[in-house]
Amino acid sequence: MKDTRATEAAIAAADLNLVFQTGDGAVQALKDVNLTVGRGEFVSFIGPSGCGKTTLLRVIAALETPTSGSMSVNGMTPDAARRARAYGYVFQAAGLYPWRTIGGNVRLPLEIMGYPKAEQAERTARVLELVDLAGFEKKYPWQLSGGMQQRASIARALAFDADILLMDEPFGALDEIVRDRLNEELLALWGRTGKTIAFVTHSIPEAVYLSTKIVVMSPRPGRISDVIESPLPAERPLEIRDTPEFIEIAHRVREGLHAGHAA
């Protein structure tokens, strides 16, 4: 696994605020968010439900527009980054079309973007191999397990070789055994590709195991209560979760979550 904690920002938020107007009045979803994510980092966002983790990811992806402050993605506005295909997005559910094969699902964004058919085939084969699904391109989603479907979803997000991978609780619905395996596979994938990954999770062990940086968020209005730079080594077997270093980081995350609730 590569640990490329570059100083150049892939994602940068400055004094970012987001207020939703609802029938019951204004709701502040994000408040005074300041954050820099370096290129090649693996950053997890953790916090209680409704704290703005997914909203922040959606701002990065130009799916929500901040009320004030700024967000840049690869030095561009989020909308310009979207047009430049700077990121791929993996949702909580795999979101595969049941009438398309796995290869067809992975190929879909390439078709939309107008890639030549030969390049579509080459890219699809490459990313399926990258997520250990080579040989499954002719299967349909219902023929695959939940974990394999999520790997196909990750392959689809990687197909057009974006610099940044945005992941919104992609393993939250999976059982612990499958989740552990996919955590290991995701770290290996990050190491092979060097992508910048922004990952939303509710799981403290998952955040600590995966990340080079952990962003702890408070309840609404969503604020950053702590940013933890992980001292763990780049190579992380699952057994590292039993070490004092891992437990110490998990304790700090838990303290940050409690402090956020008390604020």
PAMIMAR-254927 format. One record per residue: residue number from 1; residue in three letters; x, y, z of N, C-alpha, C, CB in turn. Coordinates in steps of 0.05 Angstrom, whole numbers, plus 5000, padded with zeros to 4 digits. Glycine has a CB too. Example, Ala and Ser with C-alpha at 12.3 -4.5 7.8 and 13.67 -1.06 7.14 Angstrom:
> pos;code;n_x;n_y;n_z;ca_x;ca_y;ca_z;c_x;c_y;c_z;cb_x;cb_y;cb_z
> 1;Ala;5264;4886;5156;5246;4910;5156;5264;4934;5156;5226;4911;5181
> 2;Ser;5257;4955;5142;5273;4979;5143;5258;5001;5157;5282;4988;5114
END
This chain:
> pos;code;n_x;n_y;n_z;ca_x;ca_y;ca_z;c_x;c_y;c_z;cb_x;cb_y;cb_z
> 1;Met;5017;4976;5000;5000;5000;5000;5017;5025;5000;4981;5000;5024
> 2;Lys;5011;5044;4984;5025;5069;4983;5013;5088;5004;5025;5081;4955
> 3;Asp;5029;5103;5018;5019;5124;5036;5030;5150;5026;5028;5118;5066
> 4;Thr;5015;5163;5008;5024;5187;4995;5011;5211;5007;5019;5186;4965
> 5;Arg;5020;5220;5030;5008;5242;5043;5018;5268;5031;5013;5242;5073
> 6;Ala;5010;5274;5007;5019;5297;4992;5008;5323;5004;5012;5295;4962
> 7;Thr;5024;5344;5002;5015;5370;5012;4996;5383;4992;5039;5388;5017
> 8;Glu;4996;5377;4967;4978;5389;4948;4950;5380;4953;4987;5382;4919
> 9;Ala;4931;5399;4954;4904;5393;4962;4888;5380;4939;4890;5418;4972
> 10;Ala;4875;5358;4945;4856;5347;4926;4828;5358;4932;4855;5316;4929
> 11;Ile;4822;5363;4958;4797;5374;4967;4803;5395;4988;4778;5352;4979
> 12;Ala;4791;5419;4986;4796;5440;5005;4770;5455;5011;4818;5459;4996
> 13;Ala;4762;5456;5036;4738;5471;5044;4747;5494;5062;4717;5453;5059
> 14;Ala;4736;5518;5058;4743;5541;5074;4717;5555;5083;4761;5560;5058
> 15;Asp;4713;5557;5110;4691;5571;5122;4664;5563;5108;4694;5601;5120
> 16;Leu;4661;5537;5104;4638;5527;5089;4614;5524;5106;4645;5500;5076
> 17;Asn;4591;5535;5097;4566;5533;5110;4545;5524;5090;4558;5560;5123
> 18;Leu;4525;5509;5099;4503;5500;5082;4478;5501;5099;4508;5472;5070
> 19;Val;4459;5517;5090;4433;5519;5103;4411;5510;5083;4427;5548;5112
> 20;Phe;4395;5490;5092;4372;5481;5076;4347;5497;5084;4368;5451;5079
> 21;Gln;4331;5506;5065;4306;5518;5071;4284;5497;5069;4300;5541;5051
> 22;Thr;4270;5493;5091;4249;5473;5092;4222;5486;5099;4256;5450;5112
> 23;Gly;4201;5470;5098;4175;5480;5105;4173;5488;5134;4154;5460;5099
> 24;Asp;4191;5477;5151;4192;5484;5180;4212;5505;5186;4197;5459;5196
> 25;Gly;4224;5517;5166;4245;5538;5170;4272;5529;5161;4246;5545;5199
> 26;Ala;4292;5545;5167;4319;5540;5158;4332;5518;5176;4336;5566;5159
> 27;Val;4347;5500;5163;4362;5479;5177;4391;5482;5168;4351;5451;5170
> 28;Gln;4409;5486;5188;4438;5488;5181;4450;5461;5182;4452;5508;5201
> 29;Ala;4458;5451;5159;4469;5424;5156;4499;5423;5161;4463;5412;5129
> 30;Leu;4513;5444;5152;4542;5446;5156;4549;5474;5166;4557;5441;5129
> 31;Lys;4568;5476;5185;4574;5502;5197;4605;5505;5199;4561;5505;5225
> 32;Asp;4615;5525;5187;4643;5533;5189;4663;5510;5185;4648;5546;5217
> 33;Val;4659;5496;5164;4676;5473;5158;4702;5482;5144;4661;5452;5140
> 34;Asn;4724;5475;5156;4751;5481;5144;4766;5454;5143;4766;5503;5160
> 35;Leu;4775;5447;5119;4788;5420;5116;4805;5420;5091;4767;5398;5116
> 36;Thr;4828;5407;5093;4845;5402;5070;4851;5373;5068;4871;5419;5071
> 37;Val;4846;5361;5045;4852;5333;5040;4874;5332;5019;4827;5317;5030
> 38;Gly;4898;5322;5026;4920;5320;5007;4916;5299;4986;4946;5316;5021
> 39;Arg;4928;5302;4963;4927;5282;4942;4938;5255;4952;4942;5291;4917
> 40;Gly;4923;5234;4947;4932;5207;4955;4925;5199;4983;4961;5206;4952
> 41;Glu;4912;5217;4998;4903;5210;5025;4878;5193;5025;4898;5236;5042
> 42;Phe;4875;5178;5046;4850;5163;5051;4838;5176;5076;4855;5131;5055
> 43;Val;4816;5190;5072;4804;5206;5093;4776;5195;5099;4802;5236;5086
> 44;Ser;4771;5188;5124;4744;5179;5133;4730;5201;5148;4746;5154;5150
> 45;Phe;4704;5204;5143;4687;5222;5157;4668;5206;5175;4670;5240;5137
> 46;Ile;4669;5211;5201;4653;5196;5220;4638;5215;5238;4671;5177;5236
> 47;Gly;4614;5207;5246;4598;5223;5263;4570;5211;5265;4596;5252;5254
> 48;Pro;4553;5221;5283;4526;5210;5287;4509;5215;5262;4513;5222;5311
> 49;Ser;4487;5201;5260;4468;5205;5238;4459;5234;5238;4444;5185;5240
> 50;Gly;4457;5245;5214;4448;5273;5212;4468;5294;5217;4425;5277;5230
> 51;Cys;4494;5286;5219;4515;5306;5226;4526;5320;5201;4537;5292;5241
> 52;Gly;4518;5311;5177;4527;5325;5153;4549;5311;5138;4536;5352;5160
> 53;Lys;4556;5286;5145;4577;5272;5131;4571;5268;5101;4582;5244;5144
> 54;Thr;4547;5257;5096;4540;5253;5068;4535;5280;5054;4514;5236;5067
> 55;Thr;4524;5299;5068;4520;5326;5057;4547;5338;5048;4506;5345;5077
> 56;Leu;4568;5335;5064;4594;5345;5057;4604;5331;5032;4614;5342;5080
> 57;Leu;4601;5305;5031;4609;5289;5007;4594;5299;4983;4604;5259;5011
> 58;Arg;4568;5305;4986;4552;5315;4963;4561;5343;4955;4522;5316;4971
> 59;Val;4571;5360;4973;4582;5386;4965;4607;5382;4948;4588;5403;4990
> 60;Ile;4624;5363;4957;4648;5357;4941;4640;5348;4913;4665;5335;4955
> 61;Ala;4618;5333;4911;4610;5322;4885;4592;5341;4869;4596;5296;4889
> 62;Ala;4588;5366;4879;4571;5386;4865;4542;5377;4864;4581;5390;4837
> 63;Leu;4534;5360;4883;4506;5352;4885;4491;5370;4905;4504;5323;4895
> 64;Glu;4505;5386;4921;4494;5406;4938;4512;5431;4935;4492;5397;4968
> 65;Thr;4500;5455;4938;4514;5480;4936;4516;5494;4963;4501;5499;4915
> 66;Pro;4540;5500;4972;4542;5513;4998;4529;5541;4998;4571;5516;5006
> 67;Thr;4519;5549;5022;4507;5575;5025;4528;5597;5026;4489;5576;5050
> 68;Ser;4551;5590;5039;4573;5609;5040;4599;5593;5043;4569;5630;5063
> 69;Gly;4621;5607;5040;4647;5594;5041;4654;5582;5014;4647;5572;5062
> 70;Ser;4675;5566;5013;4684;5555;4988;4692;5526;4990;4707;5571;4977
> 71;Met;4690;5512;4968;4700;5484;4965;4714;5482;4938;4676;5464;4966
> 72;Ser;4738;5471;4939;4753;5465;4914;4760;5436;4913;4778;5483;4912
> 73;Val;4759;5425;4888;4765;5397;4883;4786;5397;4860;4739;5381;4875
> 74;Asn;4809;5387;4866;4832;5388;4846;4836;5416;4836;4826;5369;4823
> 75;Gly;4833;5436;4854;4838;5464;4847;4816;5477;4831;4863;5465;4831
> 76;Met;4793;5463;4828;4770;5473;4812;4746;5475;4831;4764;5455;4788
> 77;Thr;4726;5489;4821;4700;5487;4835;4689;5459;4832;4680;5508;4823
> 78;Pro;4672;5450;4851;4661;5423;4848;4647;5418;4822;4642;5418;4871
> 79;Asp;4633;5439;4811;4619;5435;4786;4639;5431;4763;4601;5459;4780
> 80;Ala;4661;5447;4763;4681;5444;4743;4695;5416;4745;4703;5466;4744
> 81;Ala;4699;5407;4770;4711;5381;4775;4693;5359;4765;4717;5377;4805
> 82;Arg;4666;5362;4768;4647;5343;4757;4649;5341;4727;4618;5350;4766
> 83;Arg;4650;5364;4714;4652;5365;4685;4679;5353;4675;4649;5394;4674
> 84;Ala;4700;5357;4692;4726;5346;4685;4729;5317;4693;4748;5362;4699
> 85;Arg;4708;5305;4704;4708;5276;4712;4730;5271;4732;4711;5258;4687
> 86;Ala;4732;5288;4752;4754;5287;4771;4749;5266;4793;4759;5313;4784
> 87;Tyr;4723;5257;4795;4717;5239;4817;4697;5217;4808;4706;5254;4841
> 88;Gly;4698;5195;4822;4678;5174;4819;4663;5172;4846;4690;5147;4811
> 89;Tyr;4638;5164;4845;4621;5164;4869;4610;5136;4874;4598;5185;4867
> 90;Val;4614;5126;4898;4603;5100;4906;4582;5105;4928;4626;5080;4915
> 91;Phe;4557;5097;4922;4535;5102;4941;4532;5080;4961;4509;5106;4925
> 92;Gln;4514;5084;4980;4509;5064;5001;4499;5038;4990;4489;5075;5021
> 93;Ala;4482;5040;4970;4472;5016;4956;4488;5014;4929;4441;5017;4950
> 94;Ala;4493;4990;4920;4509;4986;4896;4497;5000;4872;4512;4956;4890
> 95;Gly;4470;5000;4870;4457;5015;4849;4462;5004;4821;4465;5043;4850
> 96;Leu;4465;4978;4819;4470;4965;4793;4443;4960;4779;4485;4938;4796
> 97;Tyr;4442;4965;4753;4418;4959;4737;4415;4929;4734;4419;4974;4710
> 98;Pro;4392;4918;4743;4389;4889;4742;4387;4877;4714;4364;4881;4757
> 99;Trp;4380;4893;4694;4378;4883;4667;4404;4885;4651;4357;4899;4652
> 100;Arg;4424;4896;4664;4451;4897;4651;4470;4878;4665;4462;4926;4652
> 101;Thr;4488;4866;4650;4508;4849;4662;4527;4866;4679;4524;4833;4640
> 102;Ile;4544;4852;4695;4563;4866;4711;4582;4883;4692;4580;4847;4728
> 103;Gly;4590;4871;4671;4607;4886;4651;4591;4910;4640;4616;4868;4629
> 104;Gly;4566;4906;4634;4549;4927;4624;4546;4950;4644;4523;4917;4615
> 105;Asn;4542;4943;4669;4540;4963;4690;4566;4980;4693;4533;4951;4716
> 106;Val;4588;4966;4693;4614;4980;4695;4619;4997;4671;4637;4960;4699
> 107;Arg;4611;4988;4648;4615;5002;4623;4597;5026;4619;4611;4983;4599
> 108;Leu;4575;5028;4634;4555;5048;4629;4566;5077;4629;4534;5046;4650
> 109;Pro;4581;5086;4649;4591;5113;4648;4610;5118;4624;4606;5120;4673
> 110;Leu;4624;5098;4615;4641;5100;4592;4624;5104;4567;4660;5076;4589
> 111;Glu;4602;5090;4565;4584;5093;4543;4573;5122;4542;4560;5073;4544
> 112;Ile;4564;5131;4566;4553;5158;4568;4574;5179;4560;4543;5164;4596
> 113;Met;4599;5175;4567;4620;5194;4562;4630;5192;4533;4643;5190;4581
> 114;Gly;4621;5172;4518;4628;5169;4490;4655;5157;4484;4628;5196;4478
> 115;Tyr;4665;5141;4503;4691;5127;4497;4687;5107;4474;4701;5112;4523
> 116;Pro;4707;5103;4457;4705;5083;4436;4701;5055;4448;4731;5083;4419
> 117;Lys;4687;5038;4434;4680;5012;4444;4704;4995;4452;4664;4997;4424
> 118;Ala;4725;4997;4437;4749;4982;4444;4761;4991;4471;4771;4984;4422
> 119;Glu;4761;5017;4475;4771;5028;4501;4752;5021;4523;4775;5058;4499
> 120;Gln;4726;5021;4518;4706;5013;4538;4713;4984;4548;4678;5014;4527
> 121;Ala;4717;4967;4529;4723;4939;4536;4748;4936;4552;4724;4922;4510
> 122;Glu;4769;4951;4543;4795;4949;4557;4793;4960;4585;4816;4965;4542
> 123;Arg;4780;4983;4589;4777;4995;4616;4760;4977;4634;4765;5023;4614
> 124;Thr;4739;4966;4623;4721;4949;4639;4736;4924;4648;4696;4941;4622
> 125;Ala;4751;4912;4631;4766;4888;4638;4787;4895;4660;4779;4875;4614
> 126;Arg;4800;4918;4657;4821;4925;4675;4810;4930;4703;4835;4951;4665
> 127;Val;4788;4945;4706;4778;4952;4732;4764;4927;4745;4758;4975;4731
> 128;Leu;4752;4910;4729;4741;4885;4741;4763;4868;4753;4725;4870;4720
> 129;Glu;4786;4867;4739;4808;4852;4750;4819;4866;4775;4831;4850;4729
> 130;Leu;4818;4892;4775;4828;4908;4798;4812;4902;4824;4827;4937;4792
> 131;Val;4786;4897;4820;4769;4891;4844;4763;4861;4846;4743;4906;4842
> 132;Asp;4779;4844;4833;4777;4815;4835;4750;4805;4825;4781;4806;4864
> 133;Leu;4740;4816;4803;4716;4806;4791;4720;4798;4762;4694;4828;4792
> 134;Ala;4745;4793;4755;4751;4783;4728;4736;4757;4724;4781;4780;4723
> 135;Gly;4723;4753;4702;4708;4729;4696;4679;4731;4703;4720;4706;4711
> 136;Phe;4671;4753;4716;4643;4757;4724;4628;4777;4706;4641;4765;4753
> 137;Glu;4641;4787;4685;4630;4808;4669;4603;4801;4656;4649;4817;4648
> 138;Lys;4598;4775;4652;4573;4766;4638;4552;4758;4658;4579;4743;4619
> 139;Lys;4558;4759;4684;4538;4754;4704;4520;4778;4708;4551;4746;4731
> 140;Tyr;4496;4773;4720;4478;4795;4726;4480;4800;4756;4449;4788;4718
> 141;Pro;4472;4825;4765;4475;4832;4793;4463;4812;4812;4463;4859;4798
> 142;Trp;4439;4801;4805;4425;4783;4823;4440;4756;4827;4397;4777;4813
> 143;Gln;4460;4751;4810;4476;4727;4812;4500;4731;4830;4485;4718;4784
> 144;Leu;4504;4755;4840;4528;4761;4857;4519;4767;4885;4543;4785;4845
> 145;Ser;4537;4762;4904;4532;4768;4932;4532;4799;4935;4553;4755;4951
> 146;Gly;4523;4808;4959;4523;4836;4964;4550;4848;4963;4510;4841;4991
> 147;Gly;4570;4834;4974;4597;4844;4973;4608;4847;4945;4615;4827;4990
> 148;Met;4602;4827;4929;4611;4828;4901;4597;4850;4885;4606;4800;4887
> 149;Gln;4572;4855;4891;4558;4877;4879;4571;4904;4886;4528;4877;4887
> 150;Gln;4579;4907;4911;4593;4932;4918;4620;4935;4905;4596;4934;4949
> 151;Arg;4634;4912;4901;4659;4914;4886;4654;4922;4857;4674;4886;4887
> 152;Ala;4632;4912;4846;4625;4921;4818;4619;4951;4818;4601;4905;4808
> 153;Ser;4606;4961;4839;4600;4989;4840;4626;5006;4842;4582;4995;4865
> 154;Ile;4645;4996;4857;4671;5009;4859;4685;5009;4832;4689;4996;4881
> 155;Ala;4684;4986;4818;4696;4984;4791;4683;5004;4772;4692;4956;4780
> 156;Arg;4657;5008;4774;4644;5027;4757;4654;5056;4762;4613;5026;4761
> 157;Ala;4658;5062;4788;4668;5088;4795;4697;5092;4786;4666;5093;4825
> 158;Leu;4712;5070;4784;4740;5072;4775;4744;5071;4745;4756;5049;4788
> 159;Ala;4723;5065;4730;4725;5058;4702;4737;5081;4686;4699;5051;4690
> 160;Phe;4730;5106;4692;4741;5128;4677;4765;5141;4690;4719;5149;4673
> 161;Asp;4777;5127;4709;4803;5134;4720;4804;5162;4733;4824;5133;4698
> 162;Ala;4783;5168;4749;4782;5193;4763;4803;5193;4785;4754;5198;4776
> 163;Asp;4813;5217;4792;4833;5220;4813;4823;5215;4841;4845;5248;4812
> 164;Ile;4797;5220;4845;4785;5220;4872;4762;5200;4872;4775;5248;4880
> 165;Leu;4760;5185;4894;4738;5166;4898;4723;5175;4922;4749;5137;4901
> 166;Leu;4697;5181;4919;4679;5189;4940;4662;5165;4947;4662;5214;4933
> 167;Met;4662;5157;4973;4648;5133;4981;4630;5138;5005;4669;5110;4988
> 168;Asp;4604;5134;5001;4585;5141;5021;4575;5115;5035;4561;5156;5009
> 169;Glu;4587;5107;5056;4580;5082;5071;4576;5058;5053;4555;5087;5088
> 170;Pro;4596;5052;5036;4591;5031;5017;4588;5003;5029;4613;5030;4997
> 171;Phe;4598;4999;5054;4597;4972;5066;4578;4971;5090;4625;4964;5074
> 172;Gly;4562;4992;5094;4546;4994;5118;4525;4972;5120;4533;5020;5118
> 173;Ala;4515;4962;5098;4493;4942;5099;4504;4913;5099;4475;4946;5075
> 174;Leu;4530;4910;5099;4542;4883;5097;4548;4872;5124;4567;4883;5079
> 175;Asp;4549;4845;5126;4556;4833;5152;4585;4837;5158;4549;4803;5152
> 176;Glu;4593;4833;5183;4619;4840;5192;4641;4825;5178;4621;4835;5222
> 177;Ile;4637;4799;5172;4657;4783;5159;4663;4794;5131;4649;4754;5158
> 178;Val;4641;4799;5116;4645;4810;5089;4657;4838;5090;4617;4811;5074
> 179;Arg;4648;4853;5109;4658;4881;5112;4688;4881;5117;4643;4896;5135
> 180;Asp;4697;4863;5135;4726;4861;5140;4742;4855;5115;4732;4840;5161
> 181;Arg;4732;4836;5099;4746;4828;5075;4747;4852;5055;4732;4804;5062
> 182;Leu;4724;4866;5052;4724;4888;5034;4741;4911;5044;4695;4897;5029
> 183;Asn;4743;4915;5070;4761;4935;5080;4790;4929;5072;4759;4936;5111
> 184;Glu;4798;4903;5075;4825;4895;5066;4828;4900;5036;4830;4866;5073
> 185;Glu;4808;4893;5021;4810;4896;4992;4811;4925;4984;4787;4882;4978
> 186;Leu;4796;4942;4998;4796;4970;4991;4823;4983;4997;4774;4985;5007
> 187;Leu;4836;4975;5019;4863;4985;5025;4883;4977;5004;4872;4975;5053
> 188;Ala;4881;4952;4995;4899;4942;4974;4894;4957;4948;4895;4911;4970
> 189;Leu;4869;4962;4942;4862;4977;4918;4873;5006;4919;4831;4978;4914
> 190;Trp;4870;5018;4943;4881;5045;4946;4911;5045;4943;4873;5056;4974
> 191;Gly;4924;5025;4954;4953;5023;4951;4962;5019;4922;4963;5000;4967
> 192;Arg;4946;5005;4906;4953;5000;4878;4948;5024;4860;4938;4976;4867
> 193;Thr;4927;5040;4867;4919;5061;4849;4929;5089;4858;4890;5062;4847
> 194;Gly;4934;5093;4884;4942;5119;4894;4920;5140;4892;4966;5128;4878
> 195;Lys;4895;5132;4890;4873;5151;4889;4870;5165;4916;4846;5136;4882
> 196;Thr;4858;5189;4914;4849;5203;4938;4821;5192;4945;4848;5234;4935
> 197;Ile;4817;5182;4970;4791;5171;4977;4779;5186;5001;4795;5141;4985
> 198;Ala;4754;5194;4997;4738;5206;5018;4716;5187;5025;4727;5235;5010
> 199;Phe;4715;5177;5050;4699;5154;5057;4682;5161;5081;4718;5130;5064
> 200;Val;4656;5158;5078;4637;5163;5100;4631;5137;5114;4611;5177;5090
> 201;Thr;4631;5137;5141;4625;5113;5156;4614;5120;5184;4651;5096;5160
> 202;His;4599;5101;5195;4590;5103;5223;4607;5086;5242;4560;5095;5226
> 203;Ser;4626;5071;5230;4641;5051;5246;4668;5062;5254;4644;5026;5229
> 204;Ile;4673;5063;5280;4699;5073;5290;4721;5054;5281;4698;5075;5321
> 205;Pro;4719;5027;5285;4741;5010;5276;4746;5012;5246;4734;4981;5283
> 206;Glu;4725;5015;5230;4729;5018;5201;4744;5044;5195;4702;5017;5186
> 207;Ala;4737;5066;5207;4750;5091;5202;4780;5090;5210;4736;5113;5218
> 208;Val;4785;5078;5233;4813;5077;5243;4830;5058;5225;4814;5068;5272
> 209;Tyr;4818;5035;5217;4833;5016;5201;4840;5027;5174;4816;4990;5199
> 210;Leu;4821;5041;5161;4825;5049;5133;4842;5074;5129;4799;5053;5120
> 211;Ser;4841;5092;5148;4847;5120;5142;4876;5129;5147;4829;5138;5156
> 212;Thr;4885;5148;5131;4909;5163;5139;4900;5188;5155;4924;5172;5113
> 213;Lys;4875;5196;5152;4864;5219;5167;4835;5213;5173;4867;5246;5151
> 214;Ile;4827;5219;5198;4799;5214;5207;4787;5241;5215;4798;5194;5231
> 215;Val;4765;5248;5202;4751;5273;5207;4727;5267;5224;4743;5288;5180
> 216;Val;4727;5276;5249;4705;5271;5268;4685;5295;5266;4715;5267;5297
> 217;Met;4660;5289;5262;4640;5310;5259;4620;5309;5282;4625;5307;5232
> 218;Ser;4609;5332;5289;4590;5335;5311;4562;5334;5300;4595;5362;5326
> 219;Pro;4542;5331;5318;4514;5332;5310;4507;5359;5297;4496;5327;5333
> 220;Arg;4484;5359;5283;4475;5383;5269;4475;5407;5288;4448;5379;5256
> 221;Pro;4484;5431;5279;4496;5435;5252;4523;5422;5250;4498;5465;5246
> 222;Gly;4528;5408;5228;4552;5392;5224;4577;5409;5225;4550;5377;5198
> 223;Arg;4594;5403;5245;4620;5417;5248;4641;5396;5250;4619;5436;5272
> 224;Ile;4666;5403;5245;4688;5385;5249;4698;5389;5277;4711;5390;5228
> 225;Ser;4696;5368;5294;4705;5370;5321;4733;5361;5326;4686;5355;5339
> 226;Asp;4744;5345;5307;4771;5335;5309;4781;5325;5282;4774;5313;5331
> 227;Val;4806;5328;5277;4819;5316;5254;4843;5301;5264;4827;5338;5232
> 228;Ile;4843;5275;5260;4864;5257;5271;4881;5246;5249;4851;5234;5287
> 229;Glu;4907;5253;5250;4926;5242;5231;4935;5215;5242;4950;5261;5227
> 230;Ser;4931;5194;5226;4937;5167;5236;4967;5161;5236;4922;5146;5219
> 231;Pro;4978;5151;5258;5006;5143;5259;5010;5114;5251;5017;5148;5286
> 232;Leu;4989;5100;5244;4991;5072;5238;5008;5067;5212;4963;5059;5234
> 233;Pro;5022;5045;5210;5038;5040;5186;5021;5036;5162;5056;5015;5191
> 234;Ala;5033;5038;5138;5018;5035;5113;5007;5007;5110;5036;5042;5090
> 235;Glu;5023;4987;5118;5014;4959;5116;4998;4952;5141;5038;4939;5113
> 236;Arg;4972;4945;5137;4954;4941;5160;4939;4915;5158;4935;4965;5162
> 237;Pro;4949;4894;5169;4933;4869;5171;4910;4875;5191;4950;4845;5181
> 238;Leu;4889;4858;5189;4866;4862;5206;4874;4861;5236;4845;4842;5200
> 239;Glu;4895;4845;5241;4903;4841;5269;4913;4867;5282;4925;4820;5271
> 240;Ile;4919;4887;5266;4928;4913;5277;4907;4925;5295;4936;4932;5255
> 241;Arg;4882;4916;5292;4861;4927;5308;4863;4920;5338;4834;4918;5297
> 242;Asp;4880;4900;5343;4884;4892;5371;4908;4905;5385;4887;4862;5372
> 243;Thr;4921;4923;5370;4945;4935;5381;4939;4959;5398;4965;4943;5358
> 244;Pro;4956;4967;5417;4951;4991;5433;4949;5016;5417;4974;4994;5454
> 245;Glu;4965;5018;5395;4964;5042;5378;4936;5046;5366;4985;5041;5356
> 246;Phe;4925;5024;5356;4899;5025;5343;4877;5032;5364;4892;4997;5330
> 247;Ile;4879;5020;5387;4859;5024;5408;4860;5053;5418;4863;5005;5431
> 248;Glu;4884;5065;5418;4888;5092;5427;4874;5112;5407;4918;5099;5430
> 249;Ile;4878;5106;5381;4865;5124;5361;4835;5121;5363;4875;5116;5333
> 250;Ala;4825;5096;5366;4796;5092;5368;4785;5107;5392;4790;5062;5370
> 251;His;4800;5107;5414;4792;5121;5438;4790;5151;5432;4811;5116;5461
> 252;Arg;4809;5162;5418;4808;5191;5411;4784;5197;5393;4834;5199;5398
> 253;Val;4778;5180;5374;4755;5184;5357;4729;5184;5375;4752;5162;5335
> 254;Arg;4728;5165;5393;4704;5163;5410;4702;5188;5428;4705;5138;5428
> 255;Glu;4724;5198;5438;4724;5222;5454;4715;5246;5437;4752;5228;5466
> 256;Gly;4723;5247;5412;4715;5269;5394;4685;5268;5389;4730;5267;5368
> 257;Leu;4674;5244;5386;4645;5241;5382;4630;5250;5407;4638;5212;5375
> 258;His;4640;5243;5430;4626;5251;5455;4628;5281;5459;4639;5236;5479
> 259;Ala;4652;5292;5453;4655;5321;5456;4637;5336;5437;4685;5329;5450
> 260;Gly;4633;5325;5413;4615;5338;5394;4586;5339;5404;4616;5323;5368
> 261;His;4578;5317;5417;4551;5316;5428;4547;5336;5451;4545;5288;5438
> 262;Ala;4569;5340;5466;4568;5358;5489;4569;5387;5482;4590;5351;5509
> 263;Ala;4580;5393;5457;4584;5421;5449;4558;5435;5446;4600;5422;5424
END
